[in-house]
Amino acid sequence: MISLRCAIIFLLMLATATRTWGGTPAARVPVLTNEEAWKKMTFIETERGRQLPVWIRALAVSLPKTAAAMIDLDHAQRMESTLPPLLRAKLRWVAADANRCAYAKAYARFDYVRAGGKAQDIDALPKQMDKLLKEERIALQLVKQLVEAAYTVTDEQVAEVVELHGEKQTVAIVLVAAYANFQDRFLLALGAEVEPDGPYAPIKVSFPKPVKKEPSTEDKKEKPKRIVSPPEKHPPQLPEKLDDPEWTSLSFDVLRQRLDKQIARRQARVRIPDWETVRAQLPPEMPKPEKPIRIKWSLLTYGYQPRLAAAWLGGLRAFREESDLDAVFHESMFWVVTRSLQCFY
């Protein structure tokens, strides 16, 4: 099972994976035309030819399998979550607003109107928060906090959301925030702007079922060594001491103490099902993992939101298959992101 570490690396590298290619440029990177992008993703079996959003066409330049998986994830989040469509769109709008991502706000507004809401109502959310029903207000406030400072969320806050929405829907609410933070950062890194004839409805795609086969002689051959740039002749001098109060405000001992405290937690905020329970309730059409899942966040998401979990992990697998990243680079980025977010997991 792919770990949280891979998820963080995946998020970071998507923002840097595109390279120059012919096509209509977004604000910061060139993208493929719609026709060029579909030619890159020949393995998609349905809905071919539909208009693709700009961020998918940018991603398809160098990571076409990952781009295809992201189309599937986008559809799962926007259409297949167990949350009511109007609430789902509001949650996504609040997250995009907190991230200052105009592109995502436009798409959330589009989905809200498609679900029967009025554009002026969702745009007025910040001023109308106190007038909403408690169930909706608490969910929206949680998502906003997860975007801005997830480490400040308390056990009591999550307990209230679970009491109002139940465990299954609470996991779905958190996954809206998780996907929003992932997608918004990618959109902001690209400088993506809403398409002239957009926003577009999500696209339902399907992929051929994987065929198991014995590894061939070619498969067993050692992969070619990665090509790296030659060392800089005159590299910048490294400082002897890091003079950054924010970065050094927590010592290694304090970080260790907080990590130990989290490891010592005997109960999560949402009950984590065991592997046998998760496996038994997976939908028949969903491929069953070959090995037992032991990672807790995977058990949690598969147990309560299997479709969203499978779509996200499908993207991770595609990215891992297509990318070629140095392990030291992996670990460095992982540390920087998790340290910045104060995520001790």
FISE-760436 format. One record per residue: residue number from 1; y negated, x negated, z of N, C-alpha, C in turn. Coordinates in pm, whole numbers, plus 50000, padded with zeros to 5 digits. Layout:
<sites>
  nr  n.c2  n.c1  n.c3 ca.c2 ca.c1 ca.c3  c.c2  c.c1  c.c3
 NUM     Y     X     Z     Y     X     Z     Y     X     Z
...
</sites>
This chain:
<sites>
  nr  n.c2  n.c1  n.c3 ca.c2 ca.c1 ca.c3  c.c2  c.c1  c.c3
   1 50120 49916 50000 50000 50000 50000 49876 49913 50000
   2 49779 49950 49922 49656 49873 49910 49573 49893 50036
   3 49517 49786 50086 49447 49790 50213 49301 49824 50198
   4 49236 49845 50313 49092 49867 50317 49019 49749 50255
   5 49071 49630 50275 49009 49509 50219 48997 49521 50068
   6 49101 49567 50002 49096 49583 49858 48991 49686 49818
   7 48977 49790 49900 48879 49893 49870 48738 49836 49872
   8 48708 49752 49972 48576 49692 49982 48550 49601 49863
   9 48650 49519 49829 48635 49426 49716 48617 49505 49586
  10 48695 49611 49572 48687 49698 49455 48546 49752 49439
  11 48488 49802 49546 48353 49855 49543 48253 49750 49498
  12 48262 49632 49554 48167 49526 49521 48181 49482 49376
  13 48303 49464 49331 48322 49406 49200 48292 49503 49088
  14 48303 49634 49113 48267 49729 49010 48121 49712 48969
  15 48039 49672 49066 47897 49658 49038 47865 49532 48958
  16 47964 49444 48942 47938 49319 48871 48037 49295 48758
  17 48116 49395 48724 48227 49372 48631 48188 49390 48485
  18 48075 49454 48455 48040 49478 48316 47980 49353 48252
  19 47996 49344 48121 47938 49232 48049 47874 49285 47921
  20 47805 49201 47849 47733 49245 47731 47828 49302 47626
  21 47788 49415 47568 47870 49482 47466 47776 49566 47381
  22 47817 49598 47262 47735 49684 47179 47729 49824 47236
  23 47620 49895 47211 47609 50032 47260 47473 50057 47320
  24 47455 50179 47366 47327 50217 47424 47313 50157 47563
  25 47205 50083 47591 47193 50021 47723 47153 50119 47830
  26 47208 50102 47950 47157 50172 48068 47035 50093 48113
  27 46984 50121 48231 46864 50053 48277 46886 49902 48291
  28 47006 49859 48333 47028 49717 48362 47143 49654 48285
  29 47238 49731 48237 47352 49672 48165 47378 49752 48038
  30 47426 49685 47933 47465 49757 47813 47589 49842 47840
  31 47604 49951 47768 47721 50037 47782 47778 50067 47645
  32 47902 50113 47644 47966 50155 47520 47913 50291 47477
  33 47924 50320 47350 47901 50455 47304 48018 50541 47349
  34 48004 50671 47336 48113 50759 47378 48240 50732 47298
  35 48225 50716 47169 48341 50690 47083 48406 50557 47118
  36 48327 50454 47140 48381 50323 47175 48457 50328 47306
  37 48403 50401 47403 48469 50410 47534 48604 50479 47524
  38 48611 50587 47447 48739 50657 47434 48841 50570 47361
  39 48796 50489 47267 48889 50398 47198 48947 50295 47294
  40 48871 50259 47394 48919 50164 47496 49024 50229 47586
  41 49017 50361 47600 49105 50431 47695 49206 50517 47620
  42 49283 50453 47534 49379 50526 47450 49493 50587 47531
  43 49513 50540 47652 49625 50586 47735 49597 50722 47799
  44 49473 50772 47794 49443 50906 47845 49498 51008 47747
  45 49574 51107 47798 49647 51198 47710 49573 51330 47685
  46 49478 51367 47771 49411 51496 47756 49260 51481 47763
  47 49191 51586 47717 49045 51593 47724 48976 51480 47649
  48 49042 51422 47551 48983 51312 47477 48863 51362 47396
  49 48761 51277 47387 48644 51311 47308 48531 51376 47386
  50 48557 51418 47509 48451 51477 47590 48341 51374 47616
  51 48221 51422 47641 48109 51332 47666 48127 51263 47801
  52 48126 51131 47801 48147 51052 47922 48014 51015 47985
  53 48006 51018 48118 47882 50976 48184 47857 50827 48163
  54 47732 50787 48179 47692 50650 48146 47765 50547 48230
  55 47792 50577 48358 47854 50476 48444 47999 50452 48406
  56 48066 50553 48353 48203 50535 48304 48202 50451 48177
  57 48106 50475 48089 48097 50398 47965 48061 50252 47992
  58 47986 50228 48098 47955 50089 48136 48079 50021 48193
  59 48153 50092 48275 48272 50036 48337 48382 50009 48235
  60 48390 50093 48131 48496 50080 48031 48482 49953 47947
  61 48368 49887 47952 48348 49764 47875 48455 49661 47910
  62 48475 49635 48038 48569 49530 48078 48684 49581 48163
  63 48674 49704 48213 48779 49759 48299 48815 49901 48253
  64 48874 49916 48134 48901 50050 48082 49001 50132 48165
  65 49103 50067 48219 49198 50140 48303 49132 50188 48432
  66 49047 50104 48487 48975 50142 48607 48878 50256 48577
  67 48812 50250 48462 48720 50356 48421 48794 50489 48409
  68 48913 50485 48350 48992 50607 48336 49030 50663 48473
  69 49067 50574 48564 49102 50619 48699 48981 50678 48770
  70 48862 50624 48741 48740 50678 48802 48706 50816 48748
  71 48739 50843 48623 48722 50978 48569 48808 51075 48650
  72 48931 51034 48678 49023 51117 48756 48972 51137 48898
  73 48923 51030 48960 48871 51041 49096 48748 51131 49102
  74 48661 51118 49002 48541 51201 48998 48579 51349 48989
  75 48679 51380 48908 48724 51519 48897 48785 51567 49027
  76 48865 51481 49091 48928 51520 49218 48823 51551 49324
  77 48721 51469 49333 48617 51490 49434 48532 51612 49404
  78 48502 51635 49278 48409 51743 49242 48477 51878 49223
  79 48610 51876 49200 48677 52002 49167 48800 52032 49251
  80 48864 51932 49309 48994 51954 49370 48997 51935 49521
  81 48885 51901 49580 48879 51893 49726 48902 52032 49785
  82 48953 52037 49906 48979 52166 49972 48853 52229 50030
  83 48740 52160 50023 48614 52214 50074 48561 52322 49980
  84 48490 52423 50032 48427 52522 49945 48330 52453 49849
  85 48326 52495 49722 48243 52425 49622 48096 52412 49660
  86 48036 52515 49718 47894 52507 49752 47870 52404 49863
  87 47957 52404 49964 47945 52307 50072 47969 52166 50019
  88 48068 52152 49934 48100 52021 49877 47979 51964 49802
  89 47912 52046 49723 47795 52001 49648 47680 51965 49742
  90 47663 52043 49849 47557 52014 49945 47582 51881 50015
  91 47706 51858 50054 47740 51732 50120 47711 51614 50028
  92 47748 51629 49901 47724 51519 49805 47575 51498 49783
  93 47497 51606 49782 47352 51595 49762 47288 51523 49880
  94 47329 51560 50001 47273 51498 50121 47304 51348 50123
  95 47426 51311 50085 47463 51169 50081 47379 51096 49977
  96 47363 51155 49858 47284 51092 49753 47138 51080 49794
  97 47088 51181 49864 46950 51177 49910 46930 51064 50011
  98 47026 51048 50101 47018 50940 50200 47028 50803 50134
  99 47105 50794 50025 47119 50668 49952 47008 50647 49849
 100 46918 50745 49836 46809 50740 49738 46862 50723 49596
 101 46968 50794 49565 47031 50785 49434 46999 50912 49355
 102 46898 50905 49270 46853 51022 49195 46962 51073 49099
 103 47038 50981 49042 47144 51020 48948 47246 51111 49018
 104 47294 51068 49134 47394 51145 49206 47337 51278 49257
 105 47210 51279 49294 47146 51404 49338 47144 51505 49223
 106 47116 51457 49103 47113 51546 48988 47251 51605 48961
 107 47354 51523 48974 47490 51573 48952 47534 51669 49062
 108 47496 51642 49186 47529 51733 49296 47458 51866 49277
 109 47333 51861 49234 47258 51984 49206 47326 52063 49093
 110 47370 51991 48991 47441 52053 48878 47567 52125 48926
 111 47645 52058 49010 47768 52120 49062 47737 52239 49151
 112 47629 52232 49226 47589 52342 49314 47554 52466 49231
 113 47480 52447 49124 47443 52559 49037 47566 52614 48966
 114 47655 52526 48922 47780 52570 48858 47864 52656 48951
 115 47853 52628 49081 47931 52703 49180 47862 52833 49223
 116 47746 52861 49166 47678 52987 49196 47553 52974 49280
 117 47514 52853 49316 47394 52834 49397 47269 52822 49311
 118 47155 52811 49379 47027 52795 49311 46973 52654 49335
 119 46920 52594 49228 46872 52457 49237 46765 52440 49343
 120 46676 52537 49356 46568 52526 49454 46620 52527 49597
 121 46734 52592 49618 46791 52597 49753 46845 52461 49795
 122 46917 52395 49706 46974 52266 49744 46865 52160 49754
 123 46761 52170 49673 46651 52074 49682 46572 52090 49811
 124 46580 52208 49872 46505 52234 49995 46588 52207 50121
 125 46706 52149 50104 46796 52128 50219 46731 52056 50337
 126 46663 51944 50317 46606 51874 50433 46515 51961 50518
 127 46440 52051 50455 46347 52137 50529 46416 52260 50587
 128 46534 52294 50535 46603 52416 50577 46720 52389 50671
 129 46739 52263 50711 46857 52225 50788 46871 52308 50916
 130 46763 52330 50987 46769 52403 51114 46805 52550 51095
 131 46790 52602 50974 46817 52744 50949 46960 52769 50902
 132 47035 52662 50878 47172 52676 50830 47266 52718 50943
 133 47380 52773 50906 47483 52802 51006 47528 52672 51070
 134 47570 52679 51194 47607 52559 51268 47717 52481 51198
 135 47817 52550 51144 47928 52483 51079 47880 52395 50964
 136 47786 52448 50885 47736 52374 50771 47641 52263 50816
 137 47556 52292 50911 47457 52194 50957 47524 52072 51017
 138 47627 52094 51099 47697 51983 51164 47766 51894 51060
 139 47824 51957 50958 47892 51879 50853 47792 51796 50774
 140 47678 51855 50739 47576 51783 50664 47517 51668 50744
 141 47496 51691 50872 47441 51586 50958 47538 51470 50973
 142 47668 51502 50980 47768 51395 50990 47768 51309 50865
 143 47764 51370 50748 47765 51294 50623 47641 51206 50613
 144 47526 51259 50649 47403 51180 50645 47414 51059 50737
 145 47471 51078 50854 47485 50968 50949 47589 50867 50900
 146 47694 50915 50837 47795 50824 50782 47736 50736 50673
 147 47640 50788 50599 47574 50710 50495 47479 50607 50555
 148 47401 50649 50653 47293 50565 50705 47337 50468 50814
 149 47428 50512 50900 47471 50426 51012 47603 50479 51066
 150 47710 50458 50992 47839 50514 51029 47887 50467 51165
 151 47849 50345 51205 47896 50290 51331 47836 50362 51452
 152 47737 50448 51432 47676 50521 51544 47743 50656 51569
 153 47835 50696 51482 47905 50824 51501 47991 50816 51627
 154 47989 50920 51707 48061 50920 51834 48186 51007 51829
 155 48273 50988 51928 48392 51071 51940 48354 51217 51953
 156 48248 51245 52029 48206 51382 52054 48159 51451 51926
 157 48089 51376 51840 48044 51434 51714 48160 51476 51626
 158 48256 51388 51612 48371 51419 51527 48453 51532 51588
 159 48464 51534 51720 48538 51641 51787 48474 51777 51757
 160 48342 51782 51750 48274 51908 51720 48301 51951 51576
 161 48302 51854 51483 48332 51887 51344 48475 51937 51331
 162 48568 51872 51402 48708 51916 51399 48722 52056 51456
 163 48649 52085 51561 48655 52218 51623 48603 52325 51527
 164 48501 52292 51451 48439 52390 51361 48512 52401 51227
 165 48569 52290 51178 48625 52289 51043 48775 52262 51038
 166 48832 52211 51146 48972 52173 51144 48990 52031 51093
 167 49107 51974 51119 49130 51833 51084 49133 51810 50934
 168 49197 51898 50861 49209 51881 50716 49072 51877 50649
 169 48986 51971 50684 48854 51976 50624 48763 51864 50675
 170 48785 51822 50798 48706 51710 50851 48733 51584 50770
 171 48859 51559 50739 48893 51444 50656 48828 51457 50518
 172 48828 51576 50462 48765 51598 50331 48615 51570 50338
 173 48550 51612 50447 48407 51588 50465 48378 51438 50470
 174 48459 51365 50546 48439 51220 50557 48463 51153 50422
 175 48561 51202 50345 48590 51142 50216 48478 51169 50115
 176 48403 51279 50132 48284 51299 50048 48185 51186 50073
 177 48162 51155 50201 48070 51047 50235 48121 50913 50184
 178 48252 50889 50196 48310 50763 50150 48293 50747 49999
 179 48324 50851 49925 48310 50843 49779 48164 50831 49739
 180 48076 50902 49809 47933 50895 49778 47880 50754 49798
 181 47916 50691 49908 47869 50554 49933 47921 50458 49827
 182 48044 50476 49787 48101 50393 49680 48027 50416 49548
 183 48020 50543 49504 47963 50573 49374 47813 50545 49368
 184 47740 50581 49474 47595 50562 49472 47558 50415 49461
 185 47630 50329 49529 47600 50187 49522 47628 50130 49384
 186 47730 50181 49321 47758 50140 49184 47648 50189 49089
 187 47609 50315 49104 47505 50372 49019 47372 50299 49039
 188 47339 50268 49163 47213 50199 49192 47216 50056 49141
 189 47332 49991 49151 47344 49854 49099 47324 49851 48948
 190 47378 49952 48879 47363 49959 48734 47225 50006 48693
 191 47154 50074 48783 47027 50135 48745 47050 50254 48653
 192 47162 50325 48673 47200 50436 48585 47100 50551 48592
 193 47069 50606 48478 46982 50722 48468 47060 50837 48408
 194 47025 50959 48449 47094 51078 48400 47085 51083 48247
 195 47195 51113 48184 47203 51117 48039 47106 51222 47983
 196 47052 51200 47863 46955 51295 47805 47006 51438 47800
 197 47136 51456 47775 47192 51591 47771 47281 51619 47893
 198 47267 51535 47996 47346 51553 48118 47272 51637 48219
 199 47328 51655 48337 47458 51607 48383 47576 51676 48312
 200 47692 51610 48319 47812 51661 48256 47909 51717 48360
 201 47988 51813 48317 48096 51865 48402 48204 51758 48417
 202 48278 51759 48527 48387 51661 48544 48496 51681 48440
 203 48566 51575 48409 48669 51576 48305 48806 51567 48369
 204 48893 51659 48336 49030 51658 48386 49116 51578 48290
 205 49167 51465 48335 49249 51380 48249 49390 51370 48305
 206 49481 51329 48220 49618 51302 48264 49664 51174 48197
 207 49759 51110 48264 49808 50980 48217 49960 50987 48199
 208 50014 50903 48111 50160 50902 48095 50228 50856 48222
 209 50343 50915 48252 50416 50875 48370 50469 50733 48355
 210 50456 50651 48459 50504 50513 48448 50655 50508 48431
 211 50700 50419 48345 50843 50402 48318 50890 50274 48386
 212 50989 50289 48473 51042 50170 48540 51130 50090 48445
 213 51110 49960 48445 51192 49874 48361 51213 49740 48429
 214 51319 49676 48390 51348 49545 48445 51247 49444 48392
 215 51200 49353 48476 51103 49253 48429 51162 49165 48320
 216 51087 49147 48213 51132 49064 48101 51102 48917 48129
 217 51149 48834 48038 51121 48690 48052 50971 48664 48050
 218 50899 48740 47965 50754 48725 47956 50687 48763 48087
 219 50738 48869 48151 50679 48914 48277 50696 48811 48387
 220 50808 48736 48379 50840 48641 48485 50764 48509 48469
 221 50703 48490 48352 50631 48365 48331 50511 48358 48426
 222 50481 48237 48464 50368 48216 48554 50237 48254 48485
 223 50153 48325 48556 50025 48365 48500 49939 48241 48474
 224 49861 48245 48367 49773 48129 48341 49671 48114 48454
 225 49638 47990 48484 49542 47965 48590 49404 48014 48546
 226 49331 48069 48643 49199 48122 48614 49105 48010 48570
 227 49017 48043 48480 48918 47947 48430 48794 47958 48516
 228 48755 47849 48576 48638 47850 48663 48528 47763 48604
 229 48406 47793 48641 48293 47715 48593 48296 47576 48655
 230 48246 47476 48583 48241 47341 48641 48144 47338 48758
 231 48166 47249 48854 48077 47242 48970 47934 47206 48929
 232 47839 47260 49001 47698 47232 48976 47668 47084 49004
 233 47593 47019 48913 47559 46878 48932 47467 46856 49050
 234 47375 46949 49068 47279 46935 49178 47275 47067 49257
 235 47380 47093 49336 47386 47220 49411 47277 47226 49517
 236 47234 47346 49553 47133 47358 49659 47189 47309 49792
 237 47103 47252 49873 47145 47200 50002 47174 47313 50098
 238 47286 47307 50166 47323 47410 50261 47253 47386 50394
 239 47199 47493 50454 47131 47474 50583 47231 47439 50693
 240 47188 47356 50786 47274 47320 50899 47287 47436 50997
 241 47189 47522 51000 47190 47633 51094 47140 47758 51023
 242 47208 47870 51047 47170 47997 50987 47060 48061 51070
 243 46941 48068 51015 46827 48124 51088 46804 48268 51043
 244 46887 48357 51091 46878 48499 51056 46910 48580 51181
 245 46809 48625 51256 46832 48694 51384 46923 48815 51372
 246 46908 48891 51262 46992 49010 51247 47139 48971 51229
 247 47162 48867 51150 47300 48826 51122 47366 48761 51244
 248 47285 48686 51322 47341 48612 51435 47325 48685 51569
 249 47278 48809 51566 47255 48882 51691 47383 48910 51767
 250 47494 48918 51694 47625 48938 51757 47705 48809 51744
 251 47742 48753 51855 47819 48630 51854 47964 48658 51817
 252 48038 48553 51788 48179 48569 51754 48255 48632 51871
 253 48221 48592 51994 48288 48648 52111 48264 48797 52123
 254 48141 48841 52094 48110 48984 52100 48187 49060 51991
 255 48193 49002 51872 48270 49063 51764 48417 49077 51803
 256 48470 48973 51865 48610 48976 51908 48630 49084 52013
 257 48539 49096 52107 48550 49198 52211 48550 49339 52151
 258 48464 49361 52053 48458 49493 51990 48585 49522 51910
 259 48636 49419 51845 48761 49436 51771 48875 49468 51866
 260 48883 49396 51978 48988 49422 52077 48977 49564 52132
 261 48854 49607 52151 48831 49743 52204 48883 49848 52107
 262 48860 49824 51976 48908 49920 51878 49060 49917 51868
 263 49118 49796 51875 49264 49786 51869 49327 49859 51987
 264 49258 49856 52100 49312 49917 52222 49303 50070 52222
 265 49233 50128 52125 49224 50274 52120 49364 50332 52101
 266 49398 50426 52184 49531 50485 52177 49534 50612 52092
 267 49417 50666 52063 49412 50792 51990 49294 50792 51895
 268 49320 50827 51770 49211 50835 51673 49136 50967 51691
 269 49022 50978 51624 48942 51100 51636 49006 51218 51565
 270 49091 51188 51467 49171 51291 51401 49316 51244 51411
 271 49404 51335 51445 49545 51297 51463 49601 51236 51335
 272 49671 51125 51350 49729 51056 51235 49876 51095 51223
 273 49916 51159 51114 50056 51199 51098 50145 51078 51074
 274 50274 51092 51107 50366 50983 51080 50411 50988 50934
 275 50479 50881 50892 50517 50868 50752 50609 50980 50707
 276 50706 51017 50787 50801 51121 50746 50730 51254 50724
 277 50633 51285 50810 50556 51409 50793 50475 51405 50665
 278 50412 51291 50639 50331 51277 50518 50419 51291 50394
 279 50529 51221 50393 50618 51224 50275 50671 51365 50248
 280 50702 51437 50352 50761 51570 50337 50662 51670 50278
 281 50533 51651 50303 50435 51751 50259 50359 51712 50132
 282 50393 51596 50073 50329 51560 49948 50367 51660 49839
 283 50272 51703 49756 50303 51799 49648 50412 51746 49556
 284 50497 51835 49503 50609 51791 49417 50564 51709 49297
 285 50447 51744 49240 50403 51674 49120 50345 51536 49149
 286 50326 51503 49277 50266 51375 49312 50375 51270 49334
 287 50364 51155 49268 50465 51050 49288 50472 51008 49434
 288 50593 50993 49484 50612 50951 49623 50606 50799 49632
 289 50529 50745 49726 50528 50599 49745 50669 50548 49770
 290 50702 50435 49708 50837 50381 49719 50866 50328 49859
 291 50766 50272 49925 50784 50216 50058 50709 50299 50161
 292 50757 50303 50283 50686 50378 50389 50543 50328 50407
 293 50452 50420 50426 50312 50385 50451 50294 50355 50599
 294 50235 50241 50630 50211 50205 50770 50062 50194 50802
 295 49979 50177 50701 49836 50165 50723 49782 50300 50768
 296 49712 50301 50879 49673 50428 50941 49579 50511 50856
 297 49479 50445 50791 49386 50525 50713 49455 50584 50590
 298 49559 50519 50541 49636 50574 50430 49718 50694 50476
 299 49781 50684 50593 49853 50798 50648 49760 50917 50671
 300 49641 50886 50719 49543 50990 50748 49501 51064 50621
 301 49463 50988 50518 49415 51053 50396 49528 51120 50318
 302 49642 51054 50308 49756 51116 50241 49804 51239 50317
 303 49796 51234 50450 49845 51346 50530 49760 51470 50519
 304 49627 51454 50505 49537 51569 50504 49478 51599 50367
 305 49457 51497 50285 49398 51516 50153 49473 51430 50050
 306 49598 51466 50019 49680 51381 49932 49623 51363 49791
 307 49562 51466 49735 49507 51453 49599 49392 51354 49597
 308 49303 51361 49694 49190 51268 49698 49238 51126 49726
 309 49337 51114 49814 49391 50982 49846 49457 50919 49724
 310 49537 50997 49653 49609 50944 49537 49511 50903 49426
 311 49405 50980 49407 49307 50947 49304 49234 50818 49337
 312 49197 50800 49464 49128 50678 49505 49219 50556 49491
 313 49342 50569 49539 49435 50457 49530 49472 50425 49386
 314 49470 50527 49299 49493 50502 49157 49387 50411 49099
 315 49263 50430 49143 49155 50343 49099 49172 50201 49150
 316 49214 50188 49274 49236 50055 49332 49346 49980 49257
 317 49452 50051 49226 49564 49986 49156 49520 49940 49017
 318 49447 50025 48947 49400 49990 48814 49309 49868 48820
 319 49221 49865 48918 49130 49752 48932 49205 49624 48964
 320 49302 49634 49054 49381 49515 49090 49455 49461 48968
 321 49503 49551 48883 49578 49510 48764 49487 49442 48662
 322 49363 49488 48650 49274 49439 48545 49190 49319 48588
 323 49162 49306 48716 49068 49204 48760 49140 49071 48787
 324 49062 48966 48790 49113 48832 48818 49011 48764 48908
 325 49028 48781 49039 48926 48736 49133 48981 48628 49226
 326 48897 48534 49259 48935 48426 49349 48951 48479 49491
 327 49056 48437 49560 49084 48487 49694 48973 48455 49794
 328 48912 48338 49782 48803 48302 49872 48685 48397 49851
 329 48661 48431 49727 48554 48526 49695 48586 48662 49759
 330 48714 48704 49752 48756 48828 49816 48714 48829 49963
 331 48761 48726 50033 48743 48723 50178 48596 48713 50217
 332 48519 48637 50141 48377 48621 50172 48303 48754 50158
 333 48329 48824 50049 48263 48953 50029 48307 49054 50134
 334 48436 49052 50163 48487 49145 50263 48419 49125 50398
 335 48402 49001 50437 48337 48972 50565 48191 49016 50563
 336 48119 48984 50457 47977 49019 50449 47957 49171 50461
 337 48037 49246 50387 48021 49392 50387 48059 49452 50522
 338 48175 49414 50573 48218 49474 50699 48131 49431 50816
 339 48082 49308 50812 47990 49262 50917 47860 49340 50911
 340 47808 49363 50791 47684 49437 50775 47698 49582 50821
 341 47816 49639 50798 47840 49778 50838 47890 49790 50982
 342 47911 49678 51049 47967 49676 51183 48100 49751 51189
 343 48184 49726 51088 48315 49788 51083 48419 49686 51129
 344 48471 49707 51249 48560 49608 51307 48706 49631 51273
 345 48735 49733 51194 48872 49759 51151 48925 49641 51070
</sites>
